[in-house]
Amino acid sequence: MTRKYRLFDDTVKEHFATDAEFRVQLIIHTLNCFLEGDAKMGQQMLRKYIKTDLGYKQLEELTGISEKSLNRMFGANGNPTTRNLFKVIEAISKHERIKLNVSVAAE
């Protein structure tokens, strides 16, 4: 891992720890990736959120999905079921104390 990447990772972790709006905007962007058909990017961003903020152990407690299964679901070749994906999204929204909703905008 290069030094630049480590510095970037440290900056992201600092934002996660201190800036709730940063976390919320990341969640919104992640969900938009899924809605726009870029499931792989959404999955990668969700994995980054989980690893940086919640951790798989706490997510296991919030979802009832085993830590091992969560690791597989959000790994590079993971493919979470819709049910499990929405359990994770629900757990994250409760953790952040936000209510998610979808709006429609004309292009």
Buried (B, 14 or more C-beta within 10 A) or exposed (E): EEEEEEEEEEEBEEBBEEEEEBBBEBBEEBBBBBEEEBBEBBBBBBBBBBBBBBEBEBBBEBBEBEBEBBBEBBEEEBEBEEEBBEBBBEBBBEBBEBEEEEEEEEE
